Amino acid sequence: MSVSRPNIFISAAEHSADLHAASLIEAIRRLRPEARFVGLTGPRMRRLGCETVRDMTSDSAMLASAFLKVPQALMTFSRVDRLLSSRPLDLAIMVDAPTYHLPFSRRCKARGIPVLYYIAPQTWAWAEFRVNKIRSRVGRLAVIFPFEEAYFRGHGVDAVYVGHPLWDALARRRVDEAFVSERRAGNALTVSLLPGSRKHVIEEVLPGQLEVARTLRRRFEGLGLMISAADAEAEGVIAEILRRSGLDIPVFRSRHIDLINAADLVLVASGTAAVETAYHHKPMVVMYNASRVGYHLLGRWLIRTKYFCMVNILAGREVVPEFMPYYRSTEPIAARAVELLADPERRRRMSEALAEVIDPHVKTGASDNAAAQAVDLLDRNQRPRWTPAGSRHIIW
């Protein structure tokens, strides 16, 4: 039975998830123009008319930093509970962020609301026990890497490979060649610093990147340095850290792809930015400086992969140097960066290796493919028997 005017709960808890969720909303509306959306949103989702319960995109955290967010998380759970208890919903879509979205899925399942989970929890990398929660709470997974479909189906989860939404975003963007030429002009070599988009990530990553940049500037005459700022808020955080460092490095807002293409080497925070850099086959050094205590108390007992950077995980070997989840000194990082900058042949081989790893995974149309899965779940499920009863008392 097809739902004539579906009400859809959709939740995104990070900047990148806001982008992917917004693209998904647009794709669903192409199939169901009458669909209405409500949930945890970022600015892109709100611009599309998605009613917001709360904006979580600036609050996400890693490892020990997450414990500081517990009061906010509990408040968010309460708000979602009130939403689920106050109106009928035909479908719930969770985008990434399993810390929030697996509990949300439990609540939706208890109320008879089918759940589509877009960008699956990486249980193949760490905390595999969560597969049982996914199997019992999620109606369907829309996974973004080809190997994930077989992995989750092998664990009894209905999973469909839809492609990575990042490929769609990257395919739409055009490099400003004039800007790239301008940034390279007069520089023997150029290095771009990508410190991330969230405040706490910038504060953890950028100081180390600046230390490496200082070493590189001493080592290479005529070196051009550039910093990418995701938005005005990130630019403000970067400016303050840069001021304290005493370094004079230009900061460019919303020039992410241009700075990647202008660089001979990229110093990049782990995450989406590293995959974007790999998409452009640019040599890089990946770094993230989270809490060492948090990692040893929790992270090292849950992580199952040898590598942390997605590029190396996909390759099954170290294609790019990674210094994660923390480092004690930037000297080894600077040494690897010096090696790469001093050896054009080494950079060329890394670029070729990145192409071999990334290019086979590039499949566009992720948003449209995920939207088709969402509509299929709507068509397969009658409007749920709405009831305020549920699992509010269950958080995890």
FIMI-428647 format. One line per 4 residues: for each residue x, y, z of N, C-alpha, C. Coordinates in steps of 0.02 Angstrom, whole numbers, always signed. Example, Ala and Ser with C-alpha at 12.3 -4.5 7.8 and 13.67 -1.06 7.14 Angstrom:
% FIMI-428647
+660:-284:+390:+615:-225:+390:+660:-165:+390; +642:-112:+354:+684:-53:+357:+645:+2:+394
//
This chain:
% FIMI-428647
+42:-60:+0:+0:+0:+0:+44:+62:+0; +37:+105:-48:+77:+166:-53:+49:+220:-7; +92:+253:+30:+71:+308:+72:+64:+370:+29; +4:+401:+30:-11:+455:-18:+28:+519:-3
+35:+536:+61:+74:+596:+79:+120:+579:+137; +177:+549:+122:+218:+521:+175:+249:+574:+220; +250:+558:+284:+286:+598:+334:+349:+560:+353; +406:+590:+342:+469:+555:+348:+513:+590:+401
+535:+550:+450:+585:+573:+498:+654:+560:+467; +696:+612:+464:+763:+604:+436:+812:+638:+484; +868:+605:+497:+914:+629:+549:+986:+630:+524; +1018:+688:+532:+1089:+696:+515:+1123:+731:+573
+1179:+706:+596:+1211:+733:+655:+1279:+765:+641; +1300:+768:+578:+1365:+797:+560:+1358:+839:+497; +1408:+882:+485:+1407:+925:+426:+1401:+884:+362; +1442:+833:+355:+1440:+793:+293:+1373:+757:+287
+1346:+734:+343:+1281:+700:+340:+1226:+749:+321; +1232:+812:+341:+1183:+863:+320:+1182:+869:+244; +1240:+870:+214:+1245:+873:+141:+1212:+813:+108; +1229:+753:+134:+1202:+692:+104:+1127:+686:+116
+1103:+706:+175:+1032:+703:+189:+993:+752:+146; +1022:+812:+136:+988:+861:+94:+982:+835:+22; +1034:+804:-4:+1031:+776:-71:+979:+720:-74; +973:+682:-21:+924:+628:-19:+853:+656:-17
+842:+710:+21:+776:+742:+22:+756:+764:-48; +803:+795:-83:+788:+818:-151:+771:+759:-197; +809:+704:-189:+797:+645:-231:+729:+613:-215; +711:+609:-152:+645:+581:-133:+589:+624:-160
+598:+690:-157:+546:+734:-182:+537:+729:-258; +589:+709:-293:+580:+698:-364:+534:+638:-377; +534:+591:-330:+490:+533:-336:+424:+543:-300; +425:+578:-244:+365:+592:-204:+364:+667:-185
+342:+710:-231:+344:+782:-217:+305:+802:-155; +257:+762:-135:+215:+779:-78:+245:+760:-11; +303:+728:-11:+334:+704:+51:+351:+763:+97; +340:+752:+163:+357:+802:+213:+410:+773:+259
+457:+815:+281:+515:+792:+319:+521:+829:+385; +544:+793:+436:+557:+821:+502:+614:+781:+532; +656:+813:+573:+709:+775:+605:+765:+818:+632; +822:+785:+645:+883:+820:+665:+915:+845:+601
+925:+909:+596:+944:+939:+533:+1007:+981:+538; +1036:+994:+480:+1087:+1044:+472:+1059:+1100:+429; +1098:+1151:+413:+1072:+1208:+375:+1047:+1190:+305; +1080:+1143:+272:+1058:+1125:+204:+989:+1093:+205
+977:+1050:+254:+912:+1017:+260:+857:+1068:+275; +873:+1117:+318:+823:+1167:+335:+805:+1211:+276; +855:+1225:+234:+841:+1266:+175:+793:+1231:+127; +791:+1165:+132:+745:+1127:+90:+676:+1118:+122
+667:+1150:+180:+602:+1147:+212:+593:+1091:+261; +646:+1057:+280:+641:+1003:+329:+632:+1035:+398; +578:+1017:+431:+564:+1042:+499:+617:+1015:+547; +642:+1058:+590:+699:+1038:+632:+678:+1025:+704
+705:+972:+732:+699:+957:+803:+759:+988:+839; +817:+979:+809:+879:+1007:+837:+933:+1004:+784; +979:+1052:+786:+1037:+1052:+742:+1095:+1020:+780; +1116:+961:+757:+1170:+924:+789:+1236:+930:+752
+1237:+965:+695:+1294:+961:+651:+1357:+993:+679; +1351:+1036:+730:+1410:+1066:+760:+1432:+1032:+824; +1397:+979:+844:+1410:+948:+909:+1445:+881:+906; +1455:+852:+846:+1482:+785:+842:+1553:+783:+868
+1573:+725:+895:+1638:+718:+926:+1665:+648:+918; +1730:+641:+930:+1762:+575:+925:+1793:+557:+992; +1795:+490:+1005:+1828:+461:+1063:+1808:+497:+1127; +1858:+519:+1168:+1842:+546:+1233:+1801:+610:+1229
+1808:+648:+1175:+1770:+710:+1168:+1696:+697:+1172; +1674:+637:+1151:+1603:+621:+1150:+1573:+622:+1220; +1612:+606:+1271:+1585:+604:+1339:+1562:+673:+1362; +1594:+726:+1335:+1574:+794:+1353:+1507:+812:+1325
+1482:+773:+1277:+1419:+788:+1244:+1360:+749:+1274; +1371:+712:+1328:+1319:+669:+1355:+1256:+708:+1374; +1261:+765:+1410:+1199:+801:+1426:+1160:+822:+1364; +1195:+846:+1313:+1162:+866:+1252:+1130:+806:+1218
+1165:+749:+1220:+1138:+688:+1188:+1073:+667:+1223; +1072:+668:+1289:+1012:+648:+1325:+954:+695:+1310; +968:+760:+1303:+916:+807:+1286:+889:+792:+1215; +934:+774:+1170:+913:+758:+1102:+870:+695:+1101
+889:+644:+1138:+847:+584:+1143:+777:+601:+1167; +774:+645:+1216:+709:+664:+1243:+667:+700:+1191; +698:+744:+1152:+661:+780:+1100:+635:+732:+1046; +677:+685:+1027:+656:+637:+976:+600:+594:+1003
+605:+574:+1066:+550:+535:+1096:+485:+572:+1093; +486:+637:+1109:+425:+677:+1108:+397:+682:+1037; +442:+689:+988:+420:+692:+918:+386:+626:+898; +419:+570:+912:+392:+505:+892:+326:+491:+928
+316:+521:+986:+254:+509:+1024:+199:+558:+1007; +214:+607:+963:+165:+660:+952:+136:+662:+882; +164:+623:+835:+137:+626:+767:+150:+560:+731; +107:+543:+683:+118:+482:+643:+174:+493:+592
+216:+443:+584:+271:+445:+536:+269:+382:+494; +285:+388:+431:+282:+332:+384:+349:+299:+371; +403:+335:+384:+470:+309:+371:+519:+350:+411; +572:+316:+434:+628:+350:+467:+691:+337:+428
+730:+389:+417:+794:+382:+381:+849:+407:+427; +897:+364:+441:+955:+382:+482:+1016:+388:+435; +1054:+442:+444:+1112:+453:+401:+1175:+452:+445; +1213:+397:+440:+1277:+390:+475:+1266:+394:+551
+1318:+412:+590:+1314:+427:+662:+1277:+374:+703; +1304:+313:+709:+1268:+260:+744:+1257:+272:+819; +1298:+314:+850:+1289:+327:+921:+1220:+354:+936; +1195:+396:+891:+1127:+422:+897:+1077:+377:+861
+1095:+354:+802:+1044:+328:+757:+1025:+255:+771; +1068:+217:+803:+1046:+150:+823:+994:+154:+879; +1004:+196:+930:+950:+205:+979:+886:+234:+949; +893:+283:+903:+834:+309:+869:+797:+254:+832
+836:+210:+799:+806:+156:+761:+766:+109:+806; +792:+97:+866:+757:+55:+915:+689:+86:+932; +688:+151:+942:+626:+186:+958:+576:+182:+900; +601:+192:+839:+557:+189:+781:+530:+118:+771
+572:+68:+779:+550:-1:+771:+494:-17:+821; +501:+8:+883:+450:-5:+933:+383:+26:+915; +384:+77:+874:+322:+111:+854:+298:+89:+785; +330:+39:+756:+308:+13:+692:+328:+56:+633
+378:+99:+642:+401:+143:+588:+460:+109:+552; +455:+94:+487:+511:+63:+452:+571:+110:+449; +630:+81:+454:+692:+120:+458:+737:+104:+398; +758:+156:+363:+810:+152:+312:+872:+185:+342
+926:+148:+344:+989:+175:+371:+1036:+187:+312; +1053:+250:+301:+1095:+271:+244:+1165:+288:+270; +1215:+256:+241:+1285:+259:+263:+1291:+218:+327; +1303:+155:+319:+1299:+107:+374:+1354:+115:+425
+1340:+98:+488:+1393:+95:+538:+1449:+49:+515; +1510:+68:+525:+1567:+30:+500:+1585:-26:+549; +1539:-72:+558:+1550:-127:+605:+1604:-174:+580; +1618:-173:+516:+1673:-214:+489:+1741:-187:+511
+1742:-124:+536:+1804:-93:+559:+1811:-94:+635; +1755:-83:+670:+1759:-82:+743:+1690:-94:+773; +1690:-119:+834:+1628:-133:+872:+1579:-176:+832; +1601:-235:+811:+1560:-278:+769:+1497:-302:+804
+1496:-299:+870:+1436:-320:+907:+1375:-279:+887; +1385:-220:+857:+1328:-178:+838:+1289:-208:+780; +1317:-258:+746:+1280:-290:+691:+1214:-318:+716; +1215:-346:+777:+1153:-374:+805:+1100:-320:+814
+1122:-261:+835:+1075:-205:+843:+1047:-184:+775; +1090:-181:+725:+1068:-162:+658:+1016:-212:+632; +1031:-276:+640:+985:-328:+615:+917:-324:+648; +914:-307:+712:+850:-307:+748:+813:-241:+742
+847:-187:+722:+815:-121:+724:+805:-89:+656; +843:-109:+606:+843:-74:+542:+808:-116:+489; +764:-84:+451:+730:-119:+397:+774:-132:+338; +816:-82:+321:+860:-90:+263:+920:-43:+270
+978:-68:+249:+1038:-27:+247:+1052:-6:+175; +1065:+58:+165:+1090:+83:+100:+1164:+96:+110; +1206:+50:+85:+1278:+53:+100:+1315:+87:+44; +1374:+114:+60:+1409:+159:+13:+1472:+128:-17
+1492:+69:+7:+1549:+34:-23:+1527:-35:-46; +1552:-59:-103:+1528:-123:-130:+1536:-182:-82; +1592:-185:-45:+1604:-243:-2:+1555:-245:+57; +1525:-187:+74:+1480:-185:+132:+1416:-225:+120
+1392:-226:+58:+1330:-262:+44:+1337:-336:+62; +1391:-368:+39:+1402:-439:+54:+1415:-449:+129; +1452:-403:+159:+1467:-409:+231:+1403:-409:+272; +1360:-360:+261:+1300:-355:+303:+1250:-410:+286
+1244:-428:+222:+1199:-483:+205:+1222:-548:+237; +1288:-556:+243:+1314:-615:+277:+1297:-617:+350; +1279:-559:+378:+1258:-555:+449:+1182:-550:+455; +1146:-565:+401:+1074:-567:+405:+1039:-500:+401
+1074:-449:+374:+1045:-382:+368:+1028:-368:+295; +968:-341:+283:+949:-322:+215:+989:-260:+195; +1039:-269:+151:+1083:-215:+132:+1086:-209:+56; +1087:-146:+32:+1090:-132:-40:+1145:-80:-52
+1189:-94:-99:+1242:-47:-117:+1213:+7:-161; +1219:+70:-140:+1191:+126:-178:+1244:+173:-206; +1307:+164:-184:+1360:+211:-204:+1371:+262:-150; +1429:+294:-153:+1447:+344:-102:+1421:+413:-123
+1383:+447:-80:+1356:+513:-99:+1411:+564:-113; +1470:+553:-86:+1524:+600:-98:+1542:+603:-172; +1536:+546:-207:+1554:+546:-279:+1508:+593:-317; +1444:+595:-300:+1398:+641:-334:+1418:+713:-321
+1434:+729:-259:+1452:+798:-242:+1516:+818:-279; +1564:+773:-281:+1627:+789:-314:+1619:+794:-390; +1576:+753:-418:+1565:+755:-491:+1534:+821:-512; +1494:+851:-466:+1460:+914:-483:+1507:+975:-477
+1559:+968:-438:+1603:+1026:-426:+1653:+1034:-483; +1667:+1096:-499:+1715:+1111:-551:+1774:+1149:-520; +1833:+1128:-538:+1893:+1160:-513:+1902:+1228:-547; +1916:+1279:-507:+1930:+1345:-533:+2004:+1347:-555
+2015:+1332:-618:+2083:+1326:-643:+2122:+1391:-637; +2088:+1448:-646:+2122:+1512:-640:+2147:+1522:-568; +2105:+1505:-519:+2125:+1511:-449:+2183:+1464:-434; +2180:+1403:-459:+2234:+1354:-448:+2299:+1381:-477
+2298:+1407:-537:+2358:+1434:-569:+2386:+1492:-529; +2341:+1534:-504:+2362:+1591:-464:+2396:+1570:-400; +2370:+1519:-368:+2399:+1496:-304:+2467:+1462:-315; +2476:+1431:-373:+2539:+1397:-386:+2592:+1444:-413
+2572:+1500:-441:+2619:+1547:-472:+2669:+1573:-421; +2732:+1570:-439:+2784:+1597:-396:+2806:+1551:-340; +2776:+1492:-335:+2795:+1444:-283:+2829:+1384:-313; +2885:+1365:-284:+2919:+1305:-308:+2877:+1243:-292
+2847:+1242:-233:+2803:+1188:-211:+2746:+1219:-171; +2689:+1186:-169:+2633:+1210:-130:+2606:+1155:-85; +2586:+1174:-25:+2556:+1128:+23:+2491:+1158:+49; +2437:+1119:+47:+2373:+1140:+74:+2359:+1105:+139
+2332:+1142:+187:+2313:+1115:+252:+2237:+1111:+255; +2211:+1051:+267:+2139:+1040:+274:+2126:+1015:+345; +2109:+1061:+391:+2104:+1042:+462:+2035:+1017:+484; +1989:+1007:+437:+1922:+985:+455:+1873:+1043:+459
+1810:+1026:+471:+1757:+1077:+471:+1728:+1091:+540; +1735:+1045:+587:+1706:+1055:+653:+1756:+1086:+701; +1732:+1126:+746:+1775:+1165:+791:+1823:+1120:+829; +1797:+1067:+860:+1842:+1026:+901:+1893:+989:+859
+1876:+972:+797:+1924:+939:+753:+1979:+987:+734; +1960:+1048:+716:+2010:+1099:+698:+2057:+1111:+756; +2030:+1116:+816:+2072:+1129:+875:+2119:+1071:+889; +2099:+1010:+871:+2142:+952:+883:+2193:+941:+827
+2176:+962:+766:+2218:+945:+708:+2262:+1003:+686; +2235:+1064:+682:+2271:+1119:+651:+2337:+1136:+687; +2341:+1137:+753:+2406:+1153:+784:+2462:+1107:+761; +2448:+1043:+755:+2498:+996:+730:+2515:+1009:+657
+2465:+1024:+617:+2477:+1039:+547:+2521:+1101:+540; +2511:+1150:+583:+2551:+1211:+580:+2623:+1197:+601; +2633:+1153:+648:+2701:+1133:+667:+2737:+1101:+607; +2702:+1057:+573:+2730:+1026:+513:+2744:+1078:+459
+2698:+1124:+450:+2706:+1177:+400:+2767:+1220:+416; +2778:+1234:+479:+2837:+1273:+499:+2901:+1238:+479; +2903:+1172:+491:+2962:+1133:+472:+2971:+1133:+396; +2917:+1125:+359:+2921:+1124:+286:+2944:+1191:+258
+2921:+1245:+288:+2942:+1312:+265:+3016:+1322:+275; +3043:+1296:+330:+3116:+1302:+341:+3155:+1259:+292; +3125:+1202:+273:+3161:+1154:+231:+3160:+1171:+157; +3104:+1201:+133:+3095:+1212:+61:+3087:+1287:+47
+3135:+1313:+10:+3132:+1383:-8:+3076:+1394:-60; +3040:+1448:-54:+2987:+1463:-101:+2926:+1419:-94; +2915:+1392:-34:+2857:+1348:-22:+2794:+1390:-12; +2741:+1373:-48:+2677:+1406:-38:+2633:+1365:+8
+2603:+1399:+58:+2559:+1366:+107:+2489:+1397:+103; +2438:+1356:+111:+2369:+1378:+108:+2327:+1337:+158; +2276:+1368:+186:+2231:+1333:+233:+2160:+1338:+207; +2124:+1283:+210:+2055:+1281:+188:+2008:+1287:+248
+1960:+1333:+243:+1908:+1342:+294:+1841:+1322:+264; +1805:+1278:+297:+1741:+1254:+270:+1688:+1308:+268; +1687:+1351:+319:+1636:+1403:+322:+1661:+1459:+367; +1618:+1508:+379:+1638:+1566:+418:+1657:+1547:+490
+1619:+1502:+519:+1634:+1480:+588:+1702:+1447:+591; +1716:+1401:+544:+1781:+1368:+542:+1837:+1419:+531; +1824:+1468:+489:+1874:+1519:+474:+1893:+1558:+537; +1843:+1572:+579:+1858:+1607:+641:+1901:+1566:+688
+1887:+1501:+694:+1928:+1457:+736:+1999:+1453:+709; +2005:+1445:+644:+2071:+1441:+612:+2111:+1505:+623; +2078:+1562:+615:+2112:+1627:+622:+2142:+1635:+692; +2105:+1613:+744:+2130:+1619:+812:+2190:+1573:+823
+2187:+1512:+800:+2243:+1465:+808:+2303:+1490:+768; +2291:+1516:+710:+2345:+1543:+668:+2378:+1603:+701; +2338:+1645:+731:+2365:+1704:+766:+2412:+1683:+822; +2391:+1632:+861:+2434:+1609:+916:+2498:+1576:+892
+2496:+1548:+832:+2556:+1513:+805:+2609:+1561:+780; +2589:+1623:+763:+2636:+1670:+736:+2652:+1661:+662; +2620:+1613:+629:+2631:+1600:+559:+2585:+1643:+516; +2611:+1662:+458:+2571:+1701:+411:+2554:+1656:+352
+2493:+1627:+353:+2471:+1581:+300:+2401:+1603:+278; +2390:+1612:+214:+2323:+1633:+192:+2271:+1579:+203; +2211:+1601:+222:+2154:+1556:+233:+2101:+1570:+180; +2075:+1517:+149:+2026:+1525:+97:+1962:+1487:+117
+1906:+1522:+115:+1843:+1491:+133:+1809:+1463:+71; +1780:+1403:+79:+1741:+1370:+26:+1782:+1361:-38; +1847:+1347:-30:+1891:+1333:-87:+1924:+1265:-80; +1888:+1220:-48:+1915:+1155:-29:+1946:+1118:-89
+1907:+1108:-141:+1929:+1070:-199:+1984:+1106:-236; +1980:+1172:-239:+2031:+1211:-273:+2098:+1205:-237; +2097:+1206:-171:+2159:+1201:-132:+2190:+1132:-139; +2148:+1081:-143:+2174:+1013:-154:+2210:+1010:-221
+2180:+1037:-272:+2209:+1034:-339:+2269:+1080:-348; +2273:+1132:-307:+2330:+1177:-312:+2392:+1150:-276; +2385:+1098:-237:+2438:+1074:-194:+2480:+1019:-225; +2544:+1019:-207:+2587:+962:-221:+2579:+909:-166
+2560:+932:-107:+2550:+888:-50:+2496:+918:-6; +2453:+875:+22:+2399:+897:+65:+2409:+868:+135; +2407:+910:+186:+2403:+888:+255:+2330:+889:+274; +2302:+831:+288:+2229:+826:+293:+2208:+790:+356
+2155:+816:+387:+2124:+780:+443:+2089:+718:+416; +2085:+667:+457:+2052:+606:+436:+1978:+619:+424; +1948:+577:+382:+1876:+583:+370:+1861:+595:+297; +1806:+631:+285:+1783:+643:+217:+1836:+679:+176
+1872:+727:+207:+1921:+766:+170:+1976:+722:+142; +1995:+669:+178:+2046:+624:+153:+2021:+586:+91; +1958:+566:+92:+1929:+532:+34:+1924:+580:-25; +1906:+643:-12:+1903:+693:-65:+1972:+703:-96
+2023:+706:-54:+2091:+715:-79:+2112:+655:-121; +2093:+596:-99:+2109:+535:-137:+2072:+534:-203; +2011:+559:-205:+1972:+562:-267:+2009:+601:-321; +2045:+653:-299:+2084:+694:-346:+2156:+669:-354
+2170:+610:-324:+2234:+576:-332:+2292:+619:-307; +2280:+659:-255:+2332:+703:-230:+2371:+670:-172; +2436:+672:-174:+2476:+647:-118:+2457:+682:-53; +2457:+645:+1:+2434:+674:+65:+2468:+640:+124
+2465:+674:+180:+2481:+646:+245:+2420:+657:+289; +2393:+603:+318:+2332:+606:+357:+2350:+606:+431; +2318:+651:+469:+2334:+656:+540:+2272:+673:+580; +2269:+646:+640:+2215:+662:+687:+2242:+653:+757
+2231:+702:+800:+2261:+700:+866:+2207:+700:+920; +2173:+644:+927:+2121:+637:+978:+2153:+621:+1046; +2111:+607:+1094:+2134:+593:+1162:+2169:+525:+1165; +2231:+524:+1187:+2267:+461:+1195:+2235:+419:+1250
+2214:+452:+1304:+2181:+416:+1359:+2116:+385:+1335; +2076:+424:+1298:+2013:+398:+1272:+2023:+338:+1227; +2075:+341:+1185:+2087:+285:+1140:+2106:+222:+1179; +2150:+229:+1228:+2173:+169:+1264:+2119:+142:+1311
+2075:+186:+1336:+2021:+163:+1378:+1966:+127:+1339; +1954:+151:+1278:+1895:+126:+1242:+1912:+104:+1171; +1940:+150:+1131:+1948:+138:+1060:+1987:+76:+1042; +2043:+63:+1075:+2086:+8:+1054:+2055:-61:+1067
+2003:-63:+1110:+1969:-126:+1123:+1914:-141:+1072; +1895:-89:+1035:+1839:-97:+989:+1860:-99:+916; +1917:-68:+900:+1938:-61:+830:+1968:-126:+805; +1946:-148:+746:+1966:-212:+718:+2012:-205:+658
+2019:-146:+630:+2059:-137:+571:+2131:-115:+588; +2176:-131:+545:+2246:-112:+554:+2254:-37:+543; +2213:-10:+498:+2220:+61:+479:+2159:+100:+501; +2167:+166:+506:+2112:+211:+525:+2087:+251:+466
+2130:+270:+420:+2111:+310:+362:+2074:+266:+312; +2016:+291:+287:+1975:+251:+242:+2013:+231:+179; +2057:+273:+154:+2096:+256:+94:+2137:+193:+106; +2170:+189:+163:+2211:+131:+180:+2168:+70:+196
+2110:+82:+226:+2065:+26:+240:+2042:-6:+176; +2023:+35:+127:+2000:+9:+62:+2057:-28:+27; +2118:-2:+33:+2175:-33:-1:+2200:-95:+35; +2188:-99:+101:+2216:-154:+140:+2290:-147:+151
+2317:-87:+140:+2388:-73:+150:+2396:+2:+158; +2456:+23:+177:+2468:+95:+185:+2484:+127:+118; +2435:+157:+89:+2445:+195:+27:+2467:+266:+44; +2438:+295:+97:+2457:+362:+120:+2478:+358:+193
+2527:+398:+212:+2548:+398:+283:+2490:+422:+327; +2477:+385:+380:+2426:+406:+428:+2454:+408:+498; +2439:+460:+534:+2460:+469:+603:+2396:+479:+644; +2369:+422:+666:+2304:+420:+699:+2304:+362:+749
+2260:+365:+798:+2211:+418:+814:+2242:+476:+854; +2308:+468:+872:+2341:+523:+907:+2416:+518:+892; +2452:+570:+908:+2525:+568:+901:+2556:+607:+958; +2616:+587:+976:+2651:+620:+1031:+2694:+678:+1006
+2717:+672:+943:+2761:+722:+915:+2746:+730:+841; +2756:+790:+815:+2745:+801:+743:+2809:+788:+703; +2864:+772:+736:+2926:+761:+699:+2921:+705:+647; +2893:+646:+665:+2886:+594:+614:+2840:+614:+557
+2789:+654:+572:+2742:+677:+521:+2779:+724:+473; +2817:+770:+501:+2855:+817:+459:+2906:+780:+417; +2936:+728:+445:+2987:+690:+408:+2955:+657:+346; +2896:+628:+354:+2862:+597:+296:+2843:+650:+245
+2820:+707:+268:+2801:+761:+222:+2862:+786:+184; +2919:+792:+217:+2981:+813:+184:+3001:+763:+131; +2996:+699:+147:+3014:+647:+99:+2972:+653:+35; +2907:+664:+44:+2862:+669:-14:+2875:+731:-55
+2885:+787:-22:+2897:+849:-59:+2964:+848:-95; +3013:+814:-66:+3080:+812:-96:+3085:+763:-154; +3035:+721:-163:+3040:+667:-213:+2978:+665:-258; +2981:+698:-316:+2924:+698:-362:+2903:+628:-384
+2950:+582:-390:+2934:+514:-411:+2893:+479:-358; +2908:+491:-295:+2869:+461:-241:+2798:+488:-241; +2791:+552:-254:+2723:+581:-257:+2685:+552:-317; +2719:+543:-372:+2685:+514:-431:+2661:+444:-417
+2701:+404:-384:+2681:+335:-368:+2622:+335:-320; +2620:+381:-272:+2564:+385:-227:+2501:+404:-265; +2506:+451:-311:+2448:+471:-351:+2420:+412:-391; +2464:+373:-420:+2442:+314:-458:+2409:+263:-412
+2437:+254:-352:+2408:+206:-305:+2339:+230:-282; +2330:+295:-272:+2265:+322:-252:+2213:+310:-307; +2234:+319:-370:+2188:+306:-425:+2167:+233:-427; +2213:+188:-415:+2197:+116:-416:+2149:+98:-360
+2155:+131:-303:+2112:+115:-246:+2043:+147:-253; +2041:+210:-271:+1979:+249:-268:+1936:+240:-330; +1965:+242:-389:+1926:+244:-451:+1876:+186:-458; +1894:+124:-439:+1845:+70:-445:+1784:+78:-399
+1790:+120:-347:+1735:+129:-300:+1689:+186:-320; +1708:+225:-370:+1669:+283:-389:+1606:+261:-427; +1549:+272:-396:+1484:+257:-426:+1438:+314:-410; +1418:+351:-461:+1374:+408:-449:+1301:+386:-444
+1258:+433:-423:+1187:+417:-417:+1167:+391:-349; +1209:+402:-298:+1194:+374:-231:+1129:+401:-203; +1117:+466:-209:+1056:+495:-181:+994:+467:-215; +996:+463:-281:+938:+435:-317:+928:+361:-300
+983:+324:-294:+978:+253:-276:+950:+244:-206; +973:+286:-159:+948:+281:-90:+875:+304:-87; +857:+354:-126:+787:+376:-129:+742:+321:-154; +765:+283:-203:+725:+227:-228:+713:+176:-173
+764:+164:-131:+755:+118:-75:+705:+145:-24; +707:+211:-12:+660:+241:+34:+589:+234:+10; +577:+248:-54:+510:+243:-82:+486:+171:-83; +532:+125:-95:+513:+54:-94:+489:+34:-24
+523:+57:+28:+501:+42:+96:+433:+74:+110; +422:+135:+86:+357:+167:+94:+302:+125:+60; +316:+101:+0:+266:+64:-38:+253:-5:-9; +303:-33:+24:+295:-100:+53:+260:-99:+120
+258:-41:+152:+231:-38:+220:+169:+6:+221; +116:-20:+250:+57:+21:+261:+74:+73:+314; +33:+126:+315:+44:+176:+367:+44:+141:+435; +96:+151:+475:+102:+114:+538:+45:+130:+586
+32:+82:+627:-19:+91:+680:+13:+136:+733; -2:+200:+729:+33:+247:+771:+10:+242:+844; +57:+243:+888:+42:+240:+959:+97:+276:+998; +81:+311:+1051:+132:+344:+1090:+176:+296:+1128
+157:+232:+1131:+198:+184:+1166:+263:+173:+1128; +315:+155:+1163:+378:+143:+1129:+433:+123:+1176; +494:+146:+1164:+551:+124:+1202:+589:+183:+1231; +553:+232:+1255:+586:+292:+1279:+635:+276:+1336
+619:+226:+1374:+661:+210:+1431:+725:+174:+1412; +730:+155:+1348:+790:+119:+1325:+834:+168:+1286; +893:+183:+1309:+937:+229:+1274:+983:+191:+1227; +1014:+138:+1249:+1063:+104:+1208:+1036:+40:+1179
//
